Amino acid sequence: MTGAVTWGLVVSSLAVIVVRRRSLAIALVAAQSLGLGLYAVTQGSHTSTALAVTGTVLIAKALVLPALLFFTVRRARKERLIATELPALGRLAISVAAALAIEQLIPRFGLTGAGTEHAAVAVLALGILTAVVRRAVLFQALGFLIAENGIYLAGLSLPGGLPVFIELGLVFDLVVIVSVAAAFAAKIHEQLGSGDSSLLEALRD
């Protein structure tokens, strides 16, 4: 795995934690999947049919899921600022510190390519942290997509790669999760005027 792809994923994952515009965050995550997919297709055309299939799945995910999220954003254009969310620098500092700690705790598992293990674990951790530190439901859904891209980064760097049926299973799960999250985000915006998931804490039976 080339350094440009691996560390591009890390930088874009950090950017999603910081940016305010939902459309920009969606575009960054789509670019992640597209970059991974194009790399897999390019490598698979020379070495492995399974790798090419993986690339095709990633490219499809880069087109379909962001389109669904963009549609959700268009339905809820007037998003007010989320007062309960930490400032951008605070989110970034917490996420970087936590990701570095997680990366040190995870044992090495034999990926090919210099720095790929560090990058894969960092992207996975940053995806999970995005879902934790961002209050908007749409950003939390993007966190799951980032975490999955970390898994794919690791899978593409394994000597045999991930089996195709596992890759297809991951994509199916993510499609369901993101579809539910998009519908959920649209509904709470309709009812509460914001995608802030913390507002749900005020609801009572």
C-alpha positions in Angstrom: 0.0 0.0 0.0 1.5 3.3 -1.0 2.2 6.0 1.6 0.1 8.5 -0.3 -3.0 6.3 0.1 -2.4 5.3 3.7 -1.6 8.7 5.2 -4.2 10.4 3.0 -6.8 8.3 4.8 -5.4 9.4 8.2 -5.4 13.1 7.3 -8.9 13.0 5.8 -10.1 11.1 8.9 -8.7 13.9 11.1 -10.3 16.5 8.9 -13.8 15.0 9.4 -13.4 15.4 13.1 -12.6 19.1 12.7 -14.8 20.4 9.8 -18.2 22.0 10.3 -19.8 21.5 6.9 -21.5 18.2 6.5 -21.1 18.2 2.7 -17.4 18.6 3.0 -17.2 15.7 5.6 -19.2 13.4 3.3 -16.9 14.3 0.3 -13.8 13.5 2.4 -15.2 10.1 3.3 -16.2 9.4 -0.3 -12.7 10.3 -1.4 -11.3 7.7 1.1 -13.4 4.9 -0.3 -12.7 5.9 -3.9 -9.0 6.1 -3.3 -9.0 2.6 -1.7 -11.1 1.2 -4.4 -9.0 2.6 -7.3 -5.9 1.3 -5.6 -7.4 -2.2 -5.2 -8.7 -2.3 -8.8 -5.3 -1.2 -10.1 -3.4 -3.8 -8.1 -6.0 -6.5 -8.7 -5.8 -6.1 -12.5 -2.3 -7.4 -12.3 -2.3 -9.8 -9.3 -5.7 -10.9 -8.0 -9.3 -11.1 -9.2 -10.5 -11.0 -5.6 -8.6 -7.7 -5.1 -10.3 -6.3 -8.2 -13.7 -7.3 -6.8 -12.8 -5.6 -3.5 -11.9 -2.4 -5.4 -15.2 -2.5 -7.3 -17.1 -2.9 -4.0 -15.3 0.1 -2.5 -15.9 2.3 -5.5 -19.6 1.4 -5.4 -19.7 2.3 -1.7 -17.9 5.6 -2.5 -20.8 6.5 -4.9 -23.9 5.0 -3.2 -23.5 5.8 0.5 -22.3 9.4 0.1 -25.2 10.0 -2.4 -27.6 8.8 0.3 -26.0 11.1 2.9 -26.0 14.1 0.5 -29.7 13.5 -0.1 -30.2 13.6 3.7 -28.3 16.9 3.9 -30.4 18.4 1.1 -33.5 17.5 3.0 -32.3 19.3 6.2 -30.4 22.3 4.8 -31.0 24.7 7.7 -28.8 23.0 10.3 -28.1 25.3 13.3 -24.8 25.1 15.2 -24.6 22.4 17.9 -23.9 24.2 21.1 -23.1 21.0 23.1 -20.3 20.0 20.7 -16.7 20.5 21.7 -14.7 23.2 19.8 -12.8 21.9 16.7 -9.4 22.1 18.4 -10.7 20.2 21.5 -12.1 17.4 19.3 -8.9 17.2 17.4 -6.7 17.1 20.5 -8.8 14.4 22.2 -9.0 12.3 19.0 -5.2 12.5 18.3 -4.3 11.6 21.9 -6.8 8.7 22.0 -5.8 7.4 18.5 -2.1 7.4 19.5 -2.8 5.5 22.7 -4.9 2.9 20.9 -2.2 2.5 18.2 0.4 1.7 20.9 -1.8 -0.8 22.6 -2.7 -2.8 19.4 -0.1 -5.6 18.7 1.4 -5.9 15.3 -0.4 -8.2 12.9 1.9 -8.6 9.9 0.6 -6.1 7.2 2.8 -5.4 4.2 4.0 -1.9 3.6 5.9 0.5 5.8 3.6 2.3 8.3 0.4 0.5 7.0 -0.4 -1.1 10.4 -0.1 2.3 12.1 -2.3 4.0 9.5 -4.9 1.2 9.5 -5.3 1.2 13.3 -5.3 5.0 13.3 -8.1 5.3 10.7 -10.1 2.6 12.6 -9.7 4.5 15.9 -10.4 7.9 14.4 -13.6 6.5 12.9 -14.8 5.3 16.2 -13.7 8.6 17.9 -15.6 10.6 15.2 -18.8 8.8 16.3 -18.0 9.6 19.9 -16.9 13.3 19.8 -19.3 14.5 17.1 -22.9 15.2 18.2 -24.6 15.3 14.8 -26.1 11.9 13.7 -24.8 12.3 10.2 -21.2 12.8 11.5 -21.6 9.7 13.7 -22.7 7.7 10.6 -19.6 9.0 8.8 -17.5 7.7 11.7 -18.7 4.1 11.0 -17.7 4.5 7.3 -14.2 5.8 8.3 -13.8 2.9 10.7 -14.7 0.5 7.9 -12.2 2.1 5.6 -9.6 1.4 8.3 -10.6 -2.3 8.2 -10.3 -2.3 4.4 -6.9 -0.6 4.5 -5.7 -3.5 6.8 -7.4 -6.1 4.5 -5.8 -4.8 1.3 -2.4 -5.0 3.0 -2.8 -8.6 4.3 -0.8 -11.1 2.3 -3.9 -12.9 1.0 -6.4 -10.0 1.5 -9.8 -10.3 3.1 -12.1 -13.0 1.6 -14.6 -11.5 -0.8 -17.6 -12.8 1.2 -16.4 -10.9 4.3 -16.0 -7.8 2.3 -19.5 -8.0 0.9 -20.8 -8.7 4.4 -19.1 -5.6 5.7 -20.6 -3.4 2.9 -24.1 -4.8 3.5 -23.9 -4.1 7.2 -22.7 -0.5 6.5 -25.4 0.1 3.9 -28.0 -0.9 6.5 -26.4 1.2 9.3 -25.9 4.3 7.2 -29.4 4.0 5.7 -30.9 3.9 9.2 -28.7 6.7 10.4 -29.7 8.9 7.4 -33.4 8.3 8.1 -32.9 8.9 11.8 -31.0 12.2 11.1 -33.7 13.4 8.8 -36.5 12.6 11.3 -34.9 14.2 14.3 -34.1 17.3 12.2 -37.7 17.4 11.2 -38.9 17.2 14.8 -36.2 19.1 16.6 -34.7 21.4 14.0 -31.2 20.0 14.5 -29.3 16.8 13.9 -27.8 17.0 17.5 -28.2 13.5 19.0 -27.8 14.9 22.5 -31.2 16.5 22.2 -32.7 13.1 22.5 -31.6 12.9 26.1 -34.4 15.4 27.0 -37.1 13.1 25.6 -39.3 11.3 28.2 -42.0 8.6 28.0 
